[in-house]
Amino acid sequence: MLPEKFKERMRKMLGDEAEKLFFEIENGSAVRSFRVNAIKREDGVLGEGHIDGIRADFPPECFYTNEEHPGSLACHHAGLIYMQDPSAMATAHALEIKKGSRVLDSCSAPGGKTTQLAALVGEDGIVVANEYDTKRCRILQGNVERMGCRNTVVMNHDTAVLAEVYQGYFDVVLCDAPCSGEGMFRKNQLAISEWSEENVIMCAERQREILTNVAKCVAKGGYLIYSTCTFSLEENEYNVDWFLREHSDFSLCKVNEDLANATADGINFDGAVADMTLCHRFYPHVSKGEGQFIALLHRECESDTNESDISTSAKEKSKRERGAQKGKTSSEEIEAISAAKAFIEENLVKIPEKKLIYLNGKVFLAPDISLPEYAVFSAGVCVGELERGRFIPHHQLFSAYGSDFKRTIDLAVDDPRIADYLRGLEISSLGMTCEPGAKQSGFAAVLCEGVAISGGKVSAEVCKNHYPKGLRN
């Protein structure tokens, strides 16, 4: 049952409409939906036999499904789909994000919005995905790899560090801030049991600190999307009002028409400095999906704001988190990069136009962006690493560039070898496509109807499985 204090607060906010919300939370069922990954399927169309799905009116990449175990399906392993709530998908549609844009997802785990943004900006764009919690950052990294993102940097920082490193850098900053989770009550009983008015206030204060930091990262003329999955005024419209009072170079603006039509208006209140109906809210009794709040803020092209005016607390946090300085290039780094380059030239049809960097003992095809000197989990696509003088390719290279491999084993979704491969077994390489001049033996990408899953090593018509053990069925 919903806390009485929560109900009291919502009645003050919504009036009689609140009873419809309570009924839906307590008696309704959460929708199950997925997004088709445009990185791996540009046309957004699923073939027959992957997963049952009915296309939603909005967001455009959303499908509803009754599938109970999507994580075991080939389309999930291949990063062709991402299970995500419609309201969460809608956030990225607050404005038209252009190809080639530089985007920051400042609170990004588990990666649904990150990978969606990576598809929207394209390979020529850059997405920095930041997550403060280290364990959740590992989950984020795994989803970035599975979805085949080529342009995404994953890092583990306090937003104060981002404010210092990336002042005025990003065209779009998404701040999907940690919140009290009221919008998740229908699908998450734990969120109900943990709710308190004190936690709402605590979350609102934390959100203000995060907003202060990430606002520094927005380029002049750029946009800040502020979103939460909660209903409280303190965490939503009140925080937008506070932000506008503190940042005179930002203004609240209209979201895209499709998003506006699919949602309820924000809530106005006496003394607000802007028209809060420009904010938008998902309610589960109004729209398919869980609760979500979205506000789009635009930064003026010209501003007297001092970019280096980072708060004292932010500077202190940045200093506490600062790690060791990067030393000189080591022979190990030179050797690993040289081996990675040789592997790419030997195994890929097209050579990616990306620089090779050495990070955390591995080599990456990295986007063109300056990186902090610590707590960067990945930058672009991991090519692999040297182990005892042998270069071992990484799963992400197959996932992101599988279709460019000289050897590909492309299996139909109903081919029994798919199930065997996803369990970690060796499979027959019968039907493998091999580029002219390439040897029949060597590393091959394993695909499902043109979409890369991972890879293996072929010898004597047998493909030895290189799909990571932790990902197998």
N, C-alpha and C positions, 0 to 999 in steps of 0.2 A: 504494500500500500504506500501511496505517496505521503511524505511528511506533511503534517497539517500546516506547518510554517511555510513550506513551499507553496501549498495551495493558497494560503492567505495572500502571499506576495503576488502570485499570478492573478488572483481575482482583482487585486488593486490595479494590475497592469492591463488585463484584458476584459474585465467586467464579466458579463454573462458568457462570453466566448470561452472563458477559462474552463467551464464545465465540459465543453466538447473536447478540449485538449486532455483533460484528466481522463475522460472516458476512453479516448484512443490510446493513451499511454497504458492504462490498466487493462484494457480488453483487446486492443488491436495487435496485429502481428507486424513485425518489421519486414520490410521488403528485402529480397535478395537480388542484388544487381551486380553487373560487371561492366567494365569498360573495355572496348577493343583497343588494343595498343597500336596507335598509328605509326609508331617507330617500326614495327614489324609488319603492319598491314595498313598501308597508306589509304586504301580505299575504304577501310573500316568495315569490311564485309567478311563474315565468317563463312567458311565452307560447311557443307553438310557433315554431320556426325561429330563435330567438336564438342558442342554443349547446346542444350536447348536455350533459346533466348528470344524474347519479344522486344523489338526496338522501342525505346521510350520516345515521347515527343521532345523531351528536353531532359538532360543535356543530349546533344546529338550523338555522342559516342556511347551512350548508356543502353544496356539491355537488361530486362528483368528475366530472372531464371528461377526454376524450382530445383536446380541441381543441389544435392545435399553435401556432396564431397568433391567440390571443384578442384581442391588441391592435388588430387591424384590424377587429374586429366592431363593428357598430352598438351593441350592448348595452354594450360596453366604453367606447366614446366617450361614450355617454349616462350613464355612471356607474351603470348598472344592476347591474353586477357588479364585484367586485374580486378579482383573483387573489391567493390567500392560502393558506398552509398551514393544515391543520386545527388543529395544535397552537398556532399563533399566534392563530387565532380563539378558541380555548378560553380563553385568558388572561382575556378580558373577562367570562367566565362564572364566575370565581372566587366572585363574589357577585352578588346581584340588584341591579343598578344602577337606581335609581328615576328616573322621569321628573322633570325639573326639577333634577336634581343638578348640582353644580359639580364638574368633573373636570379634573385635570391629567394630561396625558401628557408626562412630563418628558424623555424621550429618544425622540422620536416618528417620525422619518423611517424609512421612506418614507410612512407614513400609514395603513397597514392598520388598526392598532388605533385610531388617532385617529378615522378615519371610522366605524368600528364603534361607538366610544363615543359619537360625535355622534348616531348613530341611536338608541342606547339611552336617552340623556338627553332626547331630543326637542328641539323648537325652544325650549321654555321653559328648558331647561338650558343650561349653558355648558361648552365644552371649550377648555382652553388647551393648544395643541400646541407644545411647545418642542423645538428641535433645535439643538445647539451648532455643528455643521458647516454653514457657510453654503451650500455647494453642495447638500448633502442637504436643507437647509431649503427650497430652491427646488423640489425634487422633491416634498416634503411639501405645499407650497403648491399645486402643480399638481393633486395628488390630492384635496386638500380642495375645490378648485374643481370638478373633474370629478364628484365624488360628490354635489355639490349641498348641501354643508353650509351651514346658515344661522347656526349658533351657535358657530363655531369661530374662535379667535384663533391665528394662527401667529406665533411669535417665535423669535429666534435669540440665546439667552443661555446663559451658564454657569449651572448650577443654583444657584450662590451668589446670583445676582441674584434668582432666583425666591424663594429663602428670605427675602430681605429685603423683596420687594414683596408677597408673598402669604402672610404668616405666618398659619397657622391658618385658611386660607380655604376649602380644598377638602374636599368630602365624600369624595371618592375621589382618590387619587393613584396613578397607574401608573408604576412605575419599571422599564421594560424595558431594563435596563442594557446598555451595550456590554460584550461578553464575548469569550472566546477562540474561540467558535463551534464547539465540538466537536459540537454537535447538528446542524450543517449539513454534516458530513463526507460524507454520502451524496450530496448534491446539489451540493457545492462543493469541487472538487479543490484550489482555491487555499487554502481554509481548512486543508486537511491540510498543504500545503507550508509554511504560515506558522506551524504550531503549534509551541510549545515550552513546557516547564514554566515557564520564566522569564516567558513572556507570560501564562500562567495566573495567576501570582502578581501580576504588574503589573496585570492586569485586576481581580483581587480587591481590590487596594488602591484603584484608581480607583472601583470600585463602592461601597466604604465611604464615600468622600468624597461621592459623589452621594447615597447613602442619607442621610447626615447632613444634607445640605442639604434634600432634598425632604421629609424627615420634618417639618421646620418648617412645611411648607405644609398638612399634614393638620389638619383641624379636630378639636377634641375630640369624641370619639364617631365620628370618621371612620375610613376604611380606607386602608391602603397595600398595594398589590399589588406584590410584588417578583418579577420574572421575568427569566430569561436563556434563551438558546438553547445552553446548554452543559451538560456532565455533571459537571464537577469539583466536588468537595466544597468547595474553597476559595472558589469563586465562588457557591456555593449554600448548603447547610446551614451551613457554617462561618460564612458572612457573616450568615445569619439569627441564629445563635447570638451572634455578636459584636454585632449590632444590638440584640438584646434585652438584652444586658448593659449596653449604653450608653444605652438608652432604656427606663427602667423603666415608663413610662406606656404602652408598647405590649405586646401579647400576641399570640402565634401562635394562629390559630383555624382551624376547619374551613372548607374550601371547599364550594361547592354540591355536592350529592350526585351530579348528573350528571357533573360534572368528576371527582370522586373515583372514580367507577365506570369512567371511561374511561382512567385513568392508574394508574401504579405509585406506591406510597407513597414519601415521602422517606426518607432514610437516617439512622437513629439512630447516635450515637457516644457513647462514654464521656465523661461530664462535661457533656453538653449541658444547657442550662438549661430546655429545653422538649422536648416530644415531637415530634421531627423527622419522624415519619411523617405529621404533619398537613400537611407540604409535599407537593407532588406532582410527578411526573416523567413526561414522554412519552419513550418509547424507540421507535425505528423498528421494532424486532422485536416490540414488544408492541401498539402502536397505529398506525393509519394516520397518517402525518405524521412530521415530523422531531423532533429532540430539543428539549425545552422543560422548564424548571423553573419552578414557580409556588408562591409562598408568600403567604398572606393574613394581614396584621397589622392588629390593631384598636387604635385609640388610646382610652384611657379618657376618659369624659365629663368627669371632674374630674381635674385634674393640677396639681402644683406646678411643673411645668416652665416655665421662663422662655421665653416665645415669642421674646424678642429676643436670646436667647443663641446668636447665630450665631458660628461659629468665627472666629478672627482671620484665617485664610487666606481664608475666605469673604468677609469684609468687604474684604480687600485686593483680591480679584478683582473684587468689585462696584465698588469705587472705580476700578479700572483700566478697567473697561468702561463706566463712566458717561459718557454723551454730553452734548451741549449741552442746556440747559434750553429748554423750549418757550416761544416768544415770544408776543406778542400776536396776536390774530386778524387776519389780513391781508385786504386787499380781494380778493385772489385766492381765498382760502379761502371767503369769503362768497359770491363769485360762483359758484364751483364747486358749493357746497352748494345754492344757489338753483337752478342749472341742473339738478342731479340731482333735486331735489324736483319740478321742473316735468316732467322726463322721466318720472318714476315716475307722476305724476298723469295724464299724457297717455297712457301706454302700458300700465299695469297695471290690471286690474279691481279688485283689492283693494290698498289701501295698507298695506304692512307696518308693524306697530307697533314700529318700531326707530328709534333716533336716527341721524341722519346725521352722520358725522364726516369730517374731512379728514386724510388720512394718505398720506404719500409721493407727494403730487401727485394723489391720487385720492380719490373720495368713497366711503364705505362705509356700509352699513346694519349698524350695530354692536350686539353684545350689550351688556348693561348690566354692565360690568366696568371697573375702573380698569386703565390700561395703563402699562407702563414708558414712559419718555420717548424711547426709542431702540430700534432693532433689533426693531421690530414689523413683520413683513412684511404681514400682513393682519389685519383685525378684522371678522368677520362676512362679509358679501357685498359685493364691490366693485361699485358701481353704474356707475362709469365716470369719465371725466375730460374737462376742457375742452381743446380743441385749436383755437387760433385763433378763439376765440369760439363754436365748435360743440361740443355735448356728444356724446361718443362713448361709447356703452354698452359695458360690459365683458362678456366671455364668461361670467363667473361669474354675472352677473345673469340671463342666459338659462338657465344650467344650474340655478340654485337656484329661480328664480321663473317658469320658462318656461310652466308650466300656468296662470299667472295673467295672461299677456299678453292684450291685447285682440285681437291677431291671432296665430293659431297655424296652422302647417302641420304636420299630424299625418300621418306617412307609415307605411305598413305596412312590416314588416321586409324584405319581398321587393320593395318598390317600387324600381325602378332609380334613382330620384332620390336614395335614401339613399347609394348608392355614389358618385354624382356629388357630392353635398354633402360627403361625407367627404374627397373629393379636392380640395375647394376651388372647385368649379365653380358657376356660376349654375344655379338650378333653376326650373322652372315653379312658380308659386304656385297652380296649379289645385287646387281643393278647400279652399283656405284658409278657416278659420273666423274670422269677424270679428264682434265684439260690436256690438249695435245702437247706432247713433250714431257709431261709430268710422269713420274714413276707411279706404278700401281700400288706400291707399298709406301706407307707414310701416314701422317696425320690427316684425318678427314673430319669434316663437320657432319653431324647427324641432324637432319631436318625432318620436320613433319609438314608435308605438303607446302614446302617452300619456306617454312619458318624455322630458324635454327633453334635447336634445343641445347646442344653442347657438342662434344667431339669424342674421338677415339683414334686409335692407331691401327691401321690396316696392314695385315700381313697374311699372305696365302688365303685370301678371300674371307678372312675373319677379322672383325673389328673389335679390338680390345677396348673395353669400356673405360672412358675417362670422365664420366659424369661424377661429380663429387658425392662422396658417400652420404653426407648430411642432407642431400637434396633428393635422394632416391626414395621411391615408393617402398 
